[in-house]
Amino acid sequence: MRPQTSLRAVPAAVAVAGVLSTSLSMHVAVAAPVPAAPAQSAPAVVLAVKDRSLRLGQAAVVSGRLATGAAGVVVHVEQRVPGARGWARVADATTGADGRFRVRARLQRSGVLRAVPAGVATAAVAAAPAAGPRVRVAARVTTTAVRRHVTAGRTVRVTGTLKPAARGRTVALQLRGAKGWRTVDRDRTDGRGRFRLAERITQARSIPARLRFAGDAANAATTRRLGRVNAYRLASASWYGPGLYGNPLGCGGTLTPGTVGVAHKTLPCGTKLTLRHRGNVVRARVIDRGPFVAGRELDLTAATKAKLGFGSTGTVQVAH
């Protein structure tokens, strides 16, 4: 009976071994590593910008060289601005000899530039270094209306637009005093970049004025000069000249038909006055003493009289 039992056990053992061998072979085949394809990389581009501080509307001159030196390759110049998730194309160029290119790009906002050859896979571009030349673009302030000539006690007003247009950017009205520029009013732009500023000037004065945007992440600071804002008072005046040409002036020099200035009894020599009459404005200095007629404050030279369109006697507006 033992030989029969032995003969039956052998095939069973062989069968089990066969199953194990097959399972092991299948396991090895599935787990075998598959060689990965080499990752594609974006060709390196050396990029340079001629001027990294630009005015709005001024073209950035961008030049570079494809590291491979290949000619005839289209290169996309792209910019990423603060707060943006991706890159925006701002110019295209084609490489010439030695892979070099040069192109002009008009930028609206500050940001980082890079150059990417056309046809490069998105994954390769994403893996390429993102750092590049940083360019600052100054905003631009334009005025739509400026009320700069007022009677003392009235309000100077300025309206305008800050570009590129965006809501919530601060523009300031500044006047220059003895200690420098002083902000007298501020306003935040609306969605179209518009602002409105005002300042009441209580005394007769002539003051340099400007608009100031201090800058932000999107654009660099910018300033727009407004000239002088003038708050006037009335002053009685007359004029002189014929028959006195060649005579010395009280503040030095000689009176001529072309001399622009005024005579005043007490203001220091050289004091600058802004005179206005019938819409004509003249900036003149105190150059002489007078007038010596009761009730008159100013004597205008013939040249000053002509520029103002003034008659013989009357009143002029004066700010100083």
C-alpha positions in Angstrom: 0.0 0.0 0.0 2.9 2.4 0.7 4.2 2.4 -2.9 0.8 3.5 -4.2 0.6 6.3 -1.8 4.1 7.5 -2.9 3.3 7.4 -6.6 0.2 9.6 -6.1 2.1 12.3 -4.1 4.8 13.0 -6.6 2.5 14.4 -9.4 0.8 16.6 -6.8 4.1 18.1 -5.7 5.2 18.7 -9.3 1.9 20.4 -10.0 2.3 22.7 -7.1 5.8 23.6 -8.1 4.6 24.3 -11.6 2.0 26.7 -10.3 4.5 28.6 -8.1 7.0 28.8 -10.9 4.4 30.3 -13.3 3.2 32.8 -10.6 6.7 34.0 -10.0 7.5 34.4 -13.6 4.4 36.5 -14.1 5.2 38.7 -11.1 8.7 39.5 -12.4 7.4 40.4 -15.8 4.9 43.0 -14.4 7.3 44.6 -11.9 10.2 45.1 -14.4 11.1 48.9 -14.6 10.4 50.7 -17.9 13.2 53.1 -18.9 11.9 56.8 -18.7 12.3 59.0 -21.7 14.8 61.9 -21.2 13.0 65.1 -20.2 13.0 67.9 -22.8 14.4 71.2 -21.6 13.8 74.7 -23.0 16.9 76.1 -24.8 18.5 78.7 -22.7 18.2 82.4 -23.8 20.5 85.1 -22.5 18.3 88.2 -22.2 19.1 91.9 -21.7 17.1 95.2 -21.6 18.8 98.4 -22.6 16.8 100.6 -20.2 15.0 99.1 -17.2 13.3 102.3 -16.1 10.7 103.4 -18.7 7.9 105.9 -19.2 4.5 104.6 -20.1 4.4 104.2 -23.8 8.2 104.1 -24.2 9.5 101.0 -25.9 11.8 98.6 -24.1 14.7 97.5 -26.3 15.1 93.8 -25.6 18.1 91.9 -27.0 19.3 88.3 -26.4 21.0 85.2 -27.7 19.8 81.7 -28.1 22.4 79.4 -26.4 22.3 76.9 -29.2 23.3 79.7 -31.6 20.7 78.6 -34.1 19.5 81.2 -36.7 15.9 81.6 -37.9 14.3 80.6 -34.6 11.2 82.6 -33.5 11.5 83.8 -29.9 8.6 84.9 -27.8 9.4 87.7 -25.4 7.0 87.4 -22.4 6.3 89.4 -19.2 5.0 88.5 -15.8 3.5 91.4 -13.8 3.0 91.4 -10.0 -0.1 89.5 -9.0 -0.5 87.7 -12.4 -0.5 83.9 -12.5 1.1 83.5 -15.8 3.2 85.1 -18.5 1.9 87.4 -21.3 3.5 87.7 -24.7 4.7 91.2 -25.4 6.9 90.8 -28.6 8.2 88.3 -31.1 11.7 88.2 -32.7 13.6 85.9 -35.0 17.2 85.0 -34.3 19.9 86.0 -36.8 23.5 85.1 -36.9 24.8 83.3 -33.8 21.3 83.0 -32.5 21.0 86.8 -31.7 17.9 88.8 -31.7 16.7 92.4 -30.9 13.1 93.6 -30.6 11.1 96.6 -29.1 8.3 95.9 -26.7 5.9 98.5 -25.4 5.1 97.7 -21.8 2.1 99.0 -19.8 3.2 97.7 -16.4 6.3 96.8 -14.4 7.4 93.2 -14.4 9.9 90.5 -15.2 10.8 89.5 -18.8 11.9 86.2 -20.3 12.3 84.8 -23.8 11.1 81.4 -24.9 11.7 79.8 -28.3 8.5 79.0 -30.2 7.4 75.4 -30.2 8.9 74.5 -26.8 6.6 72.2 -24.8 4.7 73.8 -21.9 6.3 71.5 -19.4 9.8 72.5 -20.6 8.9 76.2 -20.3 7.6 75.7 -16.8 10.8 74.0 -15.8 13.0 76.8 -17.3 14.3 79.4 -14.9 11.7 82.2 -14.5 14.0 85.0 -13.3 14.9 87.6 -15.9 15.5 91.3 -16.3 13.0 93.4 -14.2 11.7 96.5 -15.9 10.0 99.4 -14.0 7.4 101.3 -16.1 6.3 104.7 -14.7 2.6 105.5 -14.7 1.4 108.6 -16.6 -0.7 111.5 -15.2 -2.8 113.5 -17.6 -5.0 116.5 -16.8 -8.4 117.1 -18.2 -9.1 120.5 -16.5 -7.0 122.8 -14.3 -8.3 125.8 -12.6 -5.1 127.6 -11.6 -6.1 131.3 -11.6 -8.5 132.2 -8.8 -9.4 135.1 -6.5 -7.9 134.7 -3.0 -10.3 132.7 -0.9 -11.5 130.6 -3.8 -10.6 127.0 -4.7 -8.0 125.6 -7.2 -9.3 122.5 -8.9 -7.6 119.8 -11.0 -9.2 116.8 -12.7 -7.3 114.2 -14.7 -6.5 110.5 -15.3 -3.8 108.1 -14.2 -2.8 105.6 -16.7 -2.8 102.6 -16.9 -6.3 102.9 -15.6 -7.1 101.0 -12.4 -9.3 101.6 -9.4 -8.0 102.7 -6.0 -4.7 104.3 -6.9 -3.8 107.5 -5.0 -3.0 110.7 -6.8 -1.9 113.8 -4.7 -2.0 117.5 -5.3 1.1 119.1 -4.0 2.2 122.8 -3.5 5.8 123.9 -2.9 6.6 125.9 0.1 9.7 127.0 1.9 10.2 123.5 3.3 9.6 121.7 0.0 6.6 120.0 -1.5 3.5 119.6 0.7 0.4 117.4 -0.1 -2.8 119.4 0.2 -5.3 116.9 -1.3 -5.5 113.3 -2.3 -8.0 111.2 -4.3 -8.3 107.6 -5.3 -8.8 106.8 -9.0 -12.1 105.2 -10.2 -12.2 102.3 -12.6 -11.2 104.5 -15.5 -8.3 106.0 -13.6 -10.0 109.4 -13.1 -9.4 111.6 -10.1 -10.5 115.0 -8.8 -8.5 117.3 -6.5 -9.0 120.7 -4.9 -7.5 123.2 -2.5 -8.8 126.5 -1.2 -6.1 129.3 -1.1 -7.0 131.9 1.4 -4.3 134.5 0.7 -2.9 136.1 -2.5 -0.1 133.8 -3.5 1.6 132.4 -6.5 2.7 128.8 -5.8 4.3 126.0 -7.9 2.0 123.0 -8.0 2.3 119.4 -9.2 0.5 116.1 -9.3 2.2 113.1 -7.7 1.7 109.3 -7.9 3.9 107.6 -5.4 4.0 104.3 -7.3 2.9 100.7 -6.5 3.7 97.2 -7.6 2.2 97.7 -11.0 3.9 101.0 -12.0 6.7 103.2 -10.8 6.1 106.7 -9.4 5.4 109.7 -11.6 5.0 113.4 -11.3 3.3 116.0 -13.5 4.0 119.7 -13.0 1.1 122.1 -13.2 3.1 125.4 -13.3 2.0 127.9 -10.8 -1.4 128.2 -9.2 -2.3 131.8 -8.5 -4.6 133.4 -5.9 -5.0 137.1 -6.8 -6.0 140.3 -5.1 -6.7 143.6 -6.9 -4.1 146.4 -7.0 -4.3 149.9 -8.4 -1.7 150.5 -11.1 -0.3 153.0 -13.6 2.6 152.8 -16.1 5.7 154.7 -17.0 8.5 154.7 -19.6 8.6 157.3 -22.4 10.9 160.2 -21.5 12.6 158.1 -18.8 14.5 155.6 -21.0 18.2 155.4 -20.1 17.5 156.5 -16.5 18.8 154.3 -13.7 16.4 152.0 -11.9 16.0 152.0 -8.2 17.1 148.4 -8.0 20.0 148.7 -10.4 20.2 148.7 -14.1 18.8 151.0 -16.8 15.2 151.4 -18.0 14.7 150.5 -21.7 11.6 150.1 -23.9 11.9 146.3 -23.5 12.4 146.2 -19.7 9.8 143.9 -18.0 9.1 144.8 -14.4 7.2 146.9 -11.9 7.9 149.7 -9.5 6.8 149.3 -5.9 7.4 151.5 -2.9 8.2 148.8 -0.3 8.6 145.3 -1.7 12.2 144.1 -1.7 14.0 144.5 -5.0 13.8 141.2 -7.1 10.5 140.2 -5.6 8.6 138.2 -8.2 4.9 139.1 -8.8 2.4 137.4 -11.0 0.2 140.0 -12.7 -3.1 139.2 -14.6 -5.3 141.5 -16.7 -7.9 140.5 -19.2 -6.7 136.9 -19.2 -3.1 137.9 -19.9 -0.5 136.7 -17.3 3.0 138.2 -16.8 5.6 137.1 -14.2 7.6 140.2 -13.3 10.1 141.4 -10.7 10.2 144.5 -8.6 13.0 146.6 -10.4 12.2 150.2 -9.3 10.7 152.4 -6.7 7.3 154.1 -7.1 4.6 155.0 -8.0 4.6 158.3 -6.1 1.0 159.1 -6.6 -1.5 158.6 -3.8 -3.7 155.5 -4.0 -1.5 153.6 -6.6 0.4 150.5 -5.6 2.2 149.5 -8.8 3.9 151.3 -11.8 4.2 149.0 -14.8 7.0 149.4 -17.3 5.9 150.0 -20.9 6.8 146.4 -21.8 4.9 145.0 -18.9 1.9 147.1 -19.8 1.9 145.9 -23.4 2.1 142.2 -22.4 -0.9 142.6 -20.1 -2.9 144.7 -22.5 -3.3 147.3 -19.7 -4.5 150.8 -20.3 -3.3 154.0 -18.7 -4.5 153.5 -15.1 -6.8 151.0 -13.4 -6.5 147.8 -11.5 -4.7 144.5 -12.1 -4.8 141.2 -10.4 -1.6 140.5 -8.4 -0.3 137.4 -6.6 3.0 137.0 -4.8 
